[in-house]
Amino acid sequence: MSKADTHTARTDLRVELGERGYDIVIARGLIEDPSAYAGAIRGQRVLIVSNDTVAPLYARAVEHALSAEHEVDTLVLPDGEQYKTLATLDTIYDRLLENGYGRDATIVALGGGVVGDIAGFAAASYQRGIDFVQLPTTLLAQVDSSVGGKTGVNHRLGKNMIGAFHQPTRVLADVAVLDSLPAREFAAGMAEVIKYGLIRDRPFLDWLDTNMAAINARDADALIEVIRRSCANKAEVVAADEREAGQRALLNLGHTYGHALEAELGYGQWLHGEAVAAGMCMAADTAQRLGWLDTDQCAHIERIIAAANLPIAPPRELDSARIRSLMARDKKVAAGTLRLVLMRDIGDAVVTRDYGNALDATLKRYFAK
């Protein structure tokens, strides 16, 4: 089925969190379908939060879908990771307060991961918590950041260090919006997709390896399967460990390395998925130094990541000591010790602090300084 086909089947998944549980709906045309929102918005008033790239494309369709049943307003933020800040968050609070939104209001996050994170944090914290719906418009957001309730903003000293867990009432993954996604953004989303195969789902990784050409061509059936399998993996992990006390930390494979790269390069210079892709290759190198992966497995990982049009190494000119320092500020630091997510085998990851000198050896390999 081509990406132009408008009759792709609908897929529904459930994130099982008791009374906070919610549905993930995957199909084409969800954004403009009023029935897709039914039951996810309790009150009368809705604030759509989007950005100046996505809003011109899709905000009017969302407004039209909601306006028959709700009073709808739209707030457009500047686009980019560099705007995922407390200052931008304050503009959302300003709109909510100036227009007298109450606790029965709902925020609809229309955009990629930055919009979802910052709008979700506004929902988590405004009047101590209001509802929000995720309408992710990037592949990365559809397969990862829109699911699981992590919300927040960046600080100049660390990514996502200020935030809260706040689950959406529904996630609507409209495959049609991926048609307009720039190639670089699409590739960035594939980093999180590949991650699921590396940490817990080897059969999915094998499927990705076989179907990468169709995925890169944005074949509708292939994309539905990519999103379904990714969200199913994420939903299982979140249901078992909502607040990252244990196995949910495995979802951060490559992220400790990647977040340090993003912070050092300046947020927005490398896309999040690009930094995570390089970070996963670095994590594989660290695991190889511990004897957990062999050279063929590391090469296999790099080949799949490269086939998704992603980088397999960070910029060499960066300073290894600076990257090591930034990694030490990661949220997975416990009792002063940095914990890493590493693969004991492809499809089998673990959180460990027992990596000895392997991390420093990896940094020495990848950076010139």
N, C-alpha and C positions, 0 to 999 in steps of 0.2 A: 504494500500500500504506500503511495507517495505521500509526501508531507502536505500536498494540496488537498487530499481527500478529507472531506468534512464529516465522514461517517465512522470515525474510529470509535470502537466500543468504549464504554465507561467502565472504569475500574474503581472499586471502593475498598479501602483498608481502614482498620480501626486501631487507634492507639489506646490500649487498655490501661486506663488510669482511674478506674472507678468513676466517681462523679465528675472527675475532670477529664474523662476520656473524650475523644473526638474522632471524627472521620477525616480521612484523606481521600479526596476524590480526584481521579485522573481521567481526563478526556479532552477532546477538542471542543471549543466553544463555551466553556464554563463561565468565563468572565461576563458574557452578555446574556446569560440564561438566568432569569429571576428565580427559577425553581432551585438553582444550585445553592442559593443563600438561605432557603427556607429552613427555619429551625436553628440557624446559627446566629441570628440577630434578634435579641429579645426586646430591646427598647425601640423607641421611635427615631432617635437621632443617631446619625452615622457621620463620622469624620473619615474621609478617605485621605490617607497620607501616601504621597507618591513623590517622584522626583521629576526634574525638568527634562529628562530623557524619556521616561515611561509615560508620564501623564499625557503628553500630546497624542500618544498612540492609543491609549486604552482607558483613560479616566472617564471620557464621555460615555463609553459603553457600560462601565460599572455604574456610573450615575444613573443612566437610563434604566438599567436592570433593577436598581434599588429604589428609584424615586416613586414608584407606584405605592409602595408600602412604607417608605421612610422619608424623613427629612434629611437631605444629604448635602454635605459641604465637602470641599476638597482643598487640601493644603499641599502645595508643591514645594519640595525641598531642593536644594542644589544636589547634583548627582556626583557621587564619588566617595571613596573610603575616607578621604581627608575631611569630610563633613560629618563623619560619625562621631560627634563630639557632644559634650554637655551644652555647648552654646546652641547647636542645632536642636537638641532636645528641648531647650527652653522655648524655641519658637512653636513647638507643638503644644507645650503647656500654655503659652500665650493665647493660642487660638481656642483651646478648650476653655480657658478661664474667661476670656473676653466674650465668648459666645454663650457662656453659662451652661456648659455641658454637665449633666449630672452623672450619678453612678450607674444609671441604666443606659448610658451611651455606649456605642461600639466604635472602635477604630478598625478600619479596613486598611491593611498594609499592602499597597499595590506597588510592587517593585522587587528588586533583588534582595540579597542578604543584608545590605546596609539599611534599606528601608524597613525590612522586616525586623531587624534587631532594634533599631531606634524607635520605631512605632510601637513595637511590642513592649519596650521598656517604658515608654510613655504610658501605655495601657496598664502595665504592672504597677506603676507608681502613682498615677493620677487618682486622687481620692482613695488611695490604698488599693486600687485595682479595679479596672473595668474590662469588659470583654473586648477581644479583638479577633479578626479573621485574617488569615494569611492568604494573599493572592500573589504567589511568587512568580516573577516574570523572567527569571534566569534559570538555566539548568541547575546551577549550583544551589540556588535557593529551593528549587523544587525537590531535589534529592537529599538535601541536608538541612540547611539552616531554618527552613520554615517548619520543620518537624522537631518536636522535643521541648519547646518552651524556653530555650535559652534566649535571653534578650540582653541588650546592653550597648554601651558605647566604649570608644577607645580613650585612653589617656596617652599623653606624649611619652610616657615611660613603659607602656604596655598595652597590648591589644585586648579588648573585651574585659578589662579589669574592673569595670564598674557596670553592674547589671543585676538582673534577678531572673529566677525561674518563673515563668508565667505562660501557661499553656493557652494556645488559641482555642476558639470554639469550633473551628473548621479550617482545613487547608484545601484550597482549590488549585490544583495543578493543571492549568490549561495548556495542553501541548501546542496549541495554535500559536501562542505567543513566542515560542522558540523559533518560528519561521523568521522573525525579524531580529533575532539575536546576533550580534556581530560574531564572527568566527572565533576571535580571541576569547570572548566571554563564554561561548559555547564550550570551547576546549577547557577553560578554567573549571567549568562544572564537572567535567569528566574526572578531574582529580579526586573529588569526593566519591564518585561512582566507583572508581578503581579501588579506592580505600576499603570499601566494604568487602570486596573480594580478597584483599590482602589480609584483613584482620579476622574474617570469620566465615567467608563464603567462597571457597575455592571453586566450586562448580560455576558460580556466577562469574568469577574471573576468567575461567575457561570460555564461557559463553561470550564475554566481552572480547576476548582474544579472537574468536572466530567471526564475530559480527561487527568488528570495529569499522569496516568500510561502510556498512549500512548505517551505522550510528553517525559517522562523520557526514554522511549524505543526508542525515536527518530524516530517514525513513520513519514514517509515523508508527508503524508496528514496533520497530526497534526501539524508538523513544519511549513508547508506552511500557515496554518490558524493562528498559533501563530505569525508569522512574519507579515502576512497581517494585522491582527487586530491591532497589536502593531503599525505598521507603519502608518496605517490609522488614529489612534488616534494621533500619533505624528504629522503627516502632517496637520491635522486639527488645532491643537494648534499652530504650527509654522506659518501657513498661516494667522491666526488671530493675532499673536503677535510674529513677527519674532525676535525682539530684547529684549524680556523678560521685557516689560514694564508693563505687567499685568498678564494674565492667564497663560502664558508660565512658570511662576515661579512655578505653581502647579506641573510641571514635576519633581520638586526637592523634592517630598515627601521622607522623610527619608535621604536625602542627607546631610542636615546640620549636623545631628547627625553622619552620615556615614563618611563624609569628615573629621570630627574631629577625628574619630576613626582611619582612615587611616593615618592622620598626626602624631598622637600620637604613633601608633604602628610602624610606618616606612613604607613608600610606598612600596607595594609589599608583606608585611607580610600577610595582608588580601587582598583578591581580592576586587575590587570596589563593585561588586554585593553582596558579603558577607557583607561588611560594610553597604551597603544600606538596605539589608534585616534586619539586626539587628536594623538599624536606623528607619525603618518603624514600627517595633514592639515598639520601644521607642516612636515614634510619636503617635502611637495608645494609649499607656499608658498615654501620656500627654493629649490627647483628652478625654480619659476616666475621668481623673481628673477634666476636665472642664465640665463634664456631657454631652459631645457630643456623645461618644460611651459608650455602656454598656459592662459588663464583658463577655457576650456571644459573642458579636461582636469582642472584642479583642482576645478571644480564637479562634474564627473562622479565623481571620487574621493569627494568629500564626500557626494554623493547616495547612493552605494552604502554607505558607512559609516553614514550616518544611517538607511538602510533596514534595516540590521542592528541598529537600536536602540542605537547607540553614539554617544558624544560626538564632535563634530567640532572642538572647541576646549577648551583647558584652563581652569581657573578664572582669570578675568581679574585677580583681586586679588593674584596671586603676584608676586614681585619678579623681574624679568628678570635682574638681575645675579646673584642667588642661583641661579637656574636655570642660567645660563651657567657658574657656578662648579661646580655639581654635574655638568653635562655634561662638564666638563674632567677629571673623575675616571673617565670611562668607560673600559672595557677596550680600546676602539679608539684610545686615545691612543697614538701612536707618536712617539718622539723629541720629546716635549713638544708635539706638535700633534694636536688632535682631528680624527679622520677621521669623516666622515658618510656614511651610506648614503642616496643620493639617486637619483631617477628621471630618466634622460635622456629616457624616454618611458614610457608605461604598458606594463608588461611587460618593461622594460629598466632595471635598476638598476646602480649603480656605487658603489664606495667611493672617496671623494675627500677631499682636504684643500684643494682649490682652490675654495673657496666665498667667498673674499673677505669682504665686509661683508654678504653675503646673510643669514647666520645671525643677526647682530645686528639686522638689519632685520626679520626674522621675529619675533624675541623682542620687539622694540619694538611690532610690530603686535598680538601676542597678549596682552601683559601691560600693566597700567595703570602699573606702577612702572618 
